[in-house]
Amino acid sequence: MIHTLPGLANVRFQKIVSVGEDIYVDMMADKTVFGLYTPMARSQAFADARARFDPKRLSLDALVYLWWTAAWGGDGDLACPLPYREPLQALERLTGLLGEIRDQGKGVTDRCERRVEAYLRTWEEIKDSISSLDLVDKTLQWYPSSSRREAPDVRKREAGPAKKSLSPYVMHQIELQLAHGSPVITPIIQAVVGYDNDDVVPTSRWDFSVPSRPVIDPHLVARLKSIFLTYAAQKTILNRGLLSGKIDRRRLYRAPVSGRCFLQKEKLPDLEWNVTLLMDASGSMRGSKWRIVENTVGNLHKALVGSRNHFQAYAYFEVDGVCMISRLIRNGQLLSVPPSGRTASGQAIIAVAYFMPKGRKRNLLIHVTDGESNMGCDVRYGIEYCRKQKIHLVTLGCAYKERSTMLRQYGRSIQFIDHYGQLPRAIERLLQHTFLYGNKPHLYGDGRTQGTRVQATAVLPPDERSS
């Protein structure tokens, strides 16, 4: 029907149908407990409708208001002028038809079809008598499906010139902010490597981890704790106003009064390190390799729990072309993932470095992998991003024969170990070296530095490589 009616006739027909449906829904509500609440809502709806038109002016809005209130026993507090009487009688007969349809115990579809017939018959009776009545509100209740797409163009012409679309920069910034709280973090990677980089693959955070059951080595845990307490930077604490100790020149005036003119210096470890492990969980890490990784994460977590040092561990793997980043520690619980897929090291480094806590002076990211990156953006983007964020990145290449390929990818940021059994000890020595020398290359007595000779093991000295 609304497809064929002209503009204003369509508005009049839809007003009648809209009020008729309000009456029918209220009738249906009266059959349930909701009928106890609808009178209050209906009185407010009457007041809102009453405020939209001038009662002294003949209009279709006033006519349907009279019909609506009359359906519930009221006179609508309006006089009924002569032009309203004939159409109002037809509308009141429509109210009776709606009540009969409500009481019929047939299905919803049948009741809908009967109401459509009732509205069409009533429209044919009153369309000529209400054609001269003014329309206060000319808004269509529903748009025909064929003209839905044309309606926005009409509004644009009425509102003036079309607004400009958002610039690509603003759109990228919006996507970046939304990615902070979203599992999909591809916009973060694109913001670092460039939005025109075709090598970027979809990247997502994975929260469906399984509990981990690592084997804890108490001797390794004790050594790790000792490293953080012994080799970490020291900060001096001055305790003044003591009765003994070293004379405090600033408190000498207290000597004849209370004798509290001494101080004591204490050196305490500055436990403000931000250490993050990033573990390669690609398909080649299945079996004993991944069990050693779980044990290493568990030992480090045991050594650092309860201290002011911040420690976090992540794993990355690939599923259906998507690089997945998963936390291995959440709410103090150790977690694990099933290794699978390819190795997207560059994007994993960027993602983990991006979410490392800010504001720490000492940031260390240890990346453990058993092979070269073969998916996603180039590793150099991750290395450069860590440098800009002042994050000391070290990659441990474990048990990979083609070391020259990894050297080309990682440069001086990579160190090698011969097999995964050396991983716990390698990380222990790496932490010790980092606390002592910062991000300087690890130099042995024979002049070798990290990453300079692929046939040598840079993390472990010669006498420990076979252990």
C-alpha positions in Angstrom: 0.0 0.0 0.0 2.7 2.5 1.0 4.4 1.8 -2.4 1.5 3.3 -4.3 0.1 6.1 -2.2 1.3 9.7 -3.0 3.4 11.6 -0.4 0.9 13.2 1.9 -1.7 10.4 1.6 1.1 8.0 2.6 1.7 10.1 5.7 -2.0 10.1 6.6 -2.4 6.3 6.1 0.7 5.6 8.2 -0.6 7.8 11.1 -3.8 5.8 11.2 -1.9 2.5 11.1 0.6 3.7 13.8 -2.1 4.7 16.3 -4.1 1.6 15.5 -1.1 -0.6 16.3 -0.7 1.3 19.6 -4.3 0.6 20.5 -3.9 -3.1 19.5 -0.7 -3.6 21.5 -2.3 -2.0 24.6 -5.2 -4.4 24.2 -2.8 -7.3 24.1 -1.0 -6.0 27.2 -4.3 -5.9 29.1 -4.5 -9.7 28.9 -1.3 -10.1 30.9 0.3 -8.6 34.0 1.7 -5.8 31.9 -1.8 -4.3 31.7 -1.2 -3.0 35.3 1.6 -0.8 34.0 0.4 0.4 30.6 -2.1 3.0 31.9 0.7 5.0 33.4 2.7 4.9 30.2 -0.4 5.6 28.1 -1.2 8.8 30.1 2.3 10.1 29.5 2.0 9.2 25.7 -1.4 11.1 25.6 0.3 14.2 27.1 3.1 14.1 24.6 0.8 13.7 21.7 -1.5 16.5 23.0 1.5 18.9 23.0 2.3 18.4 19.3 -0.8 20.2 17.8 -3.0 23.2 18.2 -6.6 22.1 19.3 -8.1 25.2 17.6 -6.8 24.1 14.2 -8.4 21.2 12.2 -5.7 18.6 11.7 -5.4 14.9 11.3 -3.1 14.8 14.3 -6.0 16.1 16.5 -8.4 13.5 14.9 -6.2 10.5 15.6 -5.6 11.9 19.2 -9.4 11.9 19.7 -9.6 8.3 18.4 -6.7 7.1 20.5 -8.1 8.6 23.8 -11.7 7.5 22.9 -10.5 3.9 22.6 -9.8 4.0 26.4 -13.0 5.6 27.5 -11.9 9.2 27.4 -13.2 12.2 25.4 -9.7 13.4 24.7 -10.5 16.8 26.5 -11.2 18.2 23.0 -14.4 19.2 21.3 -15.4 17.1 18.3 -15.9 19.5 15.4 -18.2 18.5 12.6 -15.4 17.5 10.1 -14.2 14.9 12.7 -17.4 13.1 13.3 -17.8 10.9 10.3 -14.1 9.7 10.1 -14.1 9.3 13.9 -17.0 6.9 13.8 -15.2 4.8 11.2 -12.1 4.8 13.4 -14.1 3.7 16.4 -15.5 0.8 14.4 -11.9 0.0 13.6 -11.2 -0.1 17.4 -13.9 -2.8 17.7 -12.4 -4.8 14.9 -9.0 -4.7 16.6 -10.6 -6.0 19.8 -12.2 -8.9 17.9 -8.9 -9.8 16.3 -7.2 -9.8 19.6 -9.7 -12.3 21.1 -9.3 -14.7 18.2 -7.1 -17.6 19.2 -5.4 -17.9 15.8 -1.7 -17.5 15.0 0.3 -14.3 14.8 0.5 -14.3 11.0 -3.3 -14.6 10.7 -3.9 -11.8 13.1 -1.5 -9.6 11.2 -3.3 -10.3 7.9 -6.7 -9.5 9.5 -5.4 -6.2 10.9 -4.1 -5.2 7.4 -7.5 -5.8 5.9 -9.2 -3.8 8.7 -6.8 -0.8 8.1 -7.4 -0.9 4.3 -11.2 -1.0 4.6 -11.1 1.9 7.1 -8.8 3.9 4.8 -11.1 3.5 1.9 -14.0 4.8 4.0 -12.3 7.9 5.4 -9.6 8.9 2.9 -11.7 11.5 1.1 -13.1 13.0 4.3 -9.7 13.5 5.9 -7.9 14.7 2.7 -8.6 18.3 3.6 -7.2 18.1 7.2 -3.9 19.6 7.8 -0.8 17.6 8.8 1.2 19.0 11.7 3.8 16.2 11.7 4.6 15.1 8.1 7.2 12.5 9.1 6.9 9.1 7.6 6.7 6.2 10.1 8.2 3.7 7.6 10.0 4.1 4.3 9.1 1.9 1.4 12.0 -0.5 0.6 12.4 0.9 -2.9 13.0 4.4 -1.6 15.1 3.7 1.5 18.3 4.5 -0.4 16.8 7.7 -1.8 15.8 9.1 1.6 19.3 10.1 2.7 19.9 12.0 -0.5 16.7 14.1 0.2 17.9 14.8 3.7 21.3 15.9 2.4 19.8 18.3 0.0 17.7 19.8 2.8 20.6 20.0 5.2 22.9 21.7 2.8 26.3 20.6 1.4 27.5 17.1 2.2 30.0 16.8 5.0 33.6 15.7 4.1 34.6 12.2 4.9 37.3 11.5 7.5 40.9 11.7 6.4 42.9 8.5 6.2 45.1 9.8 9.1 42.0 10.3 11.4 40.6 6.9 10.4 43.9 5.2 11.2 44.1 6.9 14.6 40.6 5.7 15.4 41.4 2.2 14.4 44.6 2.3 16.5 42.7 3.5 19.6 40.0 0.8 19.2 42.7 -1.9 18.9 43.9 -1.2 22.4 40.8 -2.9 23.9 40.2 -5.3 21.0 41.5 -8.8 20.3 42.4 -7.7 16.8 45.6 -5.7 17.0 46.6 -5.5 13.3 46.2 -1.6 13.3 49.0 -1.5 15.9 51.3 -3.4 13.6 50.4 -1.2 10.7 51.0 2.0 12.6 54.6 0.8 13.2 55.5 -0.7 9.8 53.3 1.5 7.6 49.8 1.1 6.3 51.0 0.4 2.7 53.1 -2.6 3.8 51.7 -5.6 2.0 53.6 -8.1 4.2 51.6 -7.5 7.3 49.3 -10.4 8.2 46.3 -10.2 10.5 47.3 -10.2 14.2 45.2 -11.1 17.1 45.4 -11.6 20.9 44.5 -15.1 22.0 43.0 -15.6 25.5 42.0 -19.3 25.3 45.1 -20.7 27.0 45.4 -23.9 29.0 47.1 -24.3 32.4 50.8 -25.0 32.5 52.5 -27.6 34.8 56.2 -26.7 34.7 58.9 -28.5 36.6 60.5 -26.0 39.0 64.2 -26.2 39.6 64.8 -24.7 43.1 68.6 -24.2 42.5 67.9 -22.3 39.3 65.2 -20.2 41.1 67.7 -19.4 43.9 70.4 -18.3 41.3 67.9 -16.1 39.4 66.9 -14.4 42.7 70.5 -13.9 43.5 71.2 -12.3 40.1 68.4 -9.8 40.6 69.5 -8.9 44.1 73.2 -8.9 43.5 73.7 -7.5 40.0 70.8 -5.1 39.7 71.6 -1.4 40.1 72.0 -0.2 43.6 70.2 2.8 45.1 71.5 4.6 48.3 69.2 5.1 51.2 70.3 7.6 53.9 68.9 7.1 57.4 69.5 10.2 59.4 69.0 11.2 63.1 70.7 8.1 64.6 72.5 7.8 67.9 75.5 6.0 66.3 77.0 5.6 62.9 78.8 8.1 60.6 78.7 11.8 61.7 76.1 13.7 59.7 77.4 17.3 59.2 73.8 18.5 58.6 72.8 17.3 62.1 75.8 18.4 64.2 73.6 21.1 65.9 71.7 18.2 67.6 74.8 16.8 69.3 74.6 18.7 72.6 70.8 18.4 72.7 69.9 14.8 71.9 73.0 13.3 70.4 71.2 12.3 67.2 73.8 13.6 64.8 74.7 10.4 63.0 73.6 8.8 59.8 73.8 5.4 58.1 74.0 4.6 54.4 72.3 1.6 53.0 72.6 0.3 49.4 69.5 -1.6 48.2 68.9 -3.3 44.9 66.8 -1.2 42.5 64.2 -3.8 41.5 62.6 -1.8 38.8 63.3 -4.1 35.8 60.7 -4.8 33.2 61.5 -8.2 31.8 59.4 -9.9 29.1 59.8 -13.3 27.5 58.5 -13.8 24.0 58.4 -17.5 23.0 58.2 -18.9 19.5 55.3 -21.4 19.6 55.3 -22.4 15.9 54.8 -26.0 14.8 58.5 -26.9 15.0 58.3 -26.2 18.8 56.2 -29.2 19.6 57.3 -31.9 22.1 60.4 -31.5 24.4 61.2 -28.1 23.1 58.0 -26.6 24.3 58.2 -28.4 27.7 61.6 -26.8 28.3 60.1 -23.4 27.4 57.3 -24.0 29.9 59.8 -24.9 32.6 61.9 -21.8 31.8 58.9 -19.5 32.1 57.9 -21.2 35.4 61.3 -20.8 37.0 61.6 -17.1 36.1 58.1 -16.5 37.3 58.9 -18.2 40.6 62.1 -16.2 41.0 60.4 -12.8 40.4 57.0 -13.3 42.0 56.5 -10.9 45.0 59.2 -8.4 43.9 58.9 -5.0 42.3 60.3 -6.3 39.1 57.7 -6.7 36.4 57.7 -10.0 34.5 55.5 -11.2 31.7 55.7 -13.9 29.1 54.0 -14.3 25.7 53.9 -17.0 23.0 53.1 -16.5 19.4 52.0 -18.9 16.7 49.9 -19.0 13.5 46.4 -20.2 12.9 44.8 -20.0 9.4 47.0 -17.1 8.3 46.6 -15.1 11.6 49.4 -14.4 13.9 48.2 -15.1 17.4 49.7 -13.5 20.6 48.9 -15.3 23.8 49.9 -14.5 27.4 51.6 -17.3 29.3 51.0 -15.6 32.7 47.6 -14.2 33.7 46.6 -13.2 37.2 49.6 -15.1 38.6 48.7 -18.3 36.9 51.0 -20.0 34.4 49.5 -20.9 31.1 50.4 -22.7 27.9 49.4 -22.9 24.3 49.6 -25.7 21.6 52.4 -24.9 19.2 51.3 -24.6 15.6 51.7 -22.8 12.3 54.5 -20.6 11.0 56.8 -18.0 12.6 55.8 -14.3 12.5 58.6 -13.0 14.6 58.6 -9.4 13.4 55.0 -8.7 14.2 55.1 -10.6 17.5 58.1 -8.4 18.6 56.2 -5.2 17.7 53.0 -6.3 19.5 54.7 -7.4 22.7 56.9 -4.4 22.8 53.9 -2.1 22.3 52.1 -3.5 25.3 55.1 -3.6 27.7 54.5 -1.3 30.7 55.6 2.3 30.1 57.6 4.4 32.6 60.3 1.9 33.5 63.9 2.8 33.1 65.1 -0.7 32.4 63.3 -2.8 29.8 64.4 -6.1 28.6 62.7 -8.2 25.9 64.1 -11.8 25.5 62.9 -13.4 22.3 63.4 -17.2 22.0 63.0 -18.9 18.6 64.2 -22.0 16.8 64.2 -20.6 13.3 64.0 -17.6 11.0 60.8 -15.5 10.6 58.9 -16.8 7.6 55.6 -14.9 7.9 54.5 -11.3 8.3 56.6 -8.1 8.2 60.4 -8.1 8.3 62.1 -8.5 11.7 64.0 -5.2 11.2 60.8 -3.3 12.0 60.5 -5.0 15.4 64.2 -4.3 16.1 63.9 -0.7 15.2 60.7 -0.2 17.2 62.4 -1.7 20.3 65.3 0.7 19.8 63.0 3.7 19.6 61.1 2.6 22.7 64.4 2.0 24.6 63.8 -1.7 25.0 66.8 -3.9 25.1 65.9 -6.7 22.7 67.9 -10.0 22.7 67.0 -12.9 20.5 68.1 -16.4 21.4 68.4 -18.6 18.4 68.1 -22.2 19.7 69.3 -25.3 17.8 69.1 -23.8 14.3 71.7 -24.9 11.8 71.3 -22.1 9.2 72.6 -19.4 11.5 73.7 -17.2 8.7 70.0 -16.6 7.7 69.1 -15.6 11.2 72.1 -13.3 11.4 70.9 -11.5 8.3 67.5 -11.0 9.9 68.5 -10.1 13.5 72.0 -8.7 13.1 73.8 -7.9 16.5 70.6 -8.5 18.5 70.9 -12.3 18.2 72.7 -14.9 20.2 72.9 -18.6 19.7 72.8 -21.8 21.8 73.3 -25.3 20.5 70.2 -27.0 22.0 67.2 -26.3 24.1 68.7 -27.9 27.2 70.9 -24.9 27.5 68.0 -22.4 27.5 67.5 -22.0 31.3 71.3 -21.4 31.8 71.5 -19.1 28.8 68.7 -16.9 30.1 70.4 -16.9 33.5 73.7 -15.7 32.0 71.9 -13.2 29.8 70.3 -11.6 32.8 73.6 -11.4 34.6 75.3 -9.8 31.6 72.5 -7.3 31.0 72.6 -6.2 34.7 76.4 -5.7 34.5 76.9 -4.2 31.0 73.4 -3.1 29.8 73.0 -3.6 26.1 76.7 -3.8 25.3 77.8 -6.9 23.3 78.8 -9.9 25.3 82.6 -10.1 25.0 84.6 -13.2 25.9 88.2 -13.5 26.7 89.1 -14.7 23.2 87.6 -11.6 21.6 84.3 -13.1 20.3 81.2 -10.9 20.5 77.6 -11.9 20.1 76.5 -12.6 16.6 79.9 -12.3 15.0 80.8 -16.0 14.4 77.9 -18.3 13.6 79.8 -21.4 14.5 80.3 -20.3 18.1 77.8 -20.1 20.9 77.6 -16.5 22.0 75.7 -16.9 25.3 77.6 -19.7 26.9 81.4 -19.8 27.2 83.3 -22.7 25.6 83.5 -24.8 28.8 79.8 -24.8 29.3 78.5 -25.6 25.8 78.7 -29.3 26.2 77.0 -29.4 29.6 
